[in-house]
């Protein structure tokens, strides 16, 4: 399997930034503001810049489904080892 760079890694490469420059970069901060709900951005940078994420909003998260974004009223919880009751059992 060939490793691929994340969008964040591609952005910092294009901006020619070193890790110690991320926090001070106005261009990276603007990129992160535009992409914070759809791209991976290190949580520590989001917090340092004061950006919230879609998952931090109470009882609402954005879920990517079939290429479209839809809003869910309840947070998605990880599936445990137990089978969920479907009502048909």
N, C-alpha and C positions, 0 to 999 in steps of 0.2 A: 504494500500500500504506500502510495506516495504522499508524504506530508504536504499539506497546503497551508498557506499563511492565512490568518484571519484578516478580516477587513481592517481591523485596528492595526495589525502588523503591517499591512500594505500601506495604510495611511502614514504611519510613522516613517516607513522607508521612503515614501514619496516626499515627505517633508524633511527628510534627512536629519531626523532627530535621534539623539541618544536618550536612554532612559532618564538621565538626570535633567533633561530638557523638557520632558513631557508636561510637567505641571506649569511651567512658565510659557509654554507655546500658545499664543492666541489663536493660531490657525488650527492646532489640534483641538483646543477647547471648543472652537466653533464647529468643527467636524463632529466632535462628541455630542454637542448640544443637538445637532441635526439628526444624529444617528443613535442616540442613547436608548431608544425603545426598539431598535431593530438590529443592532450590531453588537458584538461583544466589545465591551470597554471595561478595563479593570475597575472593579468596585471602588478601590482606593482613590482612583482619579475622579470618579463620579462624586464621591463623598467630598473630596478636597475642593472640587469646583462647586459644590452645593447643588448638584443635579439629583433629582429623584429619578426613579425608574418606573416603568409601568407596573412592575411587580410590587412596588412599595405602596401603591394606592390601595386603600382598604377595600376588600371585597370586589375588586375589579382588576383583571389582568388581561393583557392582550395575548391572544393565542394565534399562532400561525397555522392556518388550516387550508390546505389546497391552494396555497399561494395568496390567500386573502386573509386579512386580519378581521377577527370578530371579537366582541367583548363577552367575557364570561362574568356572570354575577357572583359566582363563588370561586375561590381559588382552587386550582387543580392540586390535588394531593397525590403524592407518590403512591403507586400501587404496592400494597404489602403482599406477603406470601399467601394471605387468605383470599379465597374467591369471594367476589361480591355477589350478594343475592340479587337476582334479576326479577324476582316475582313470579317466574314461571316454574320454579322448582317445587 
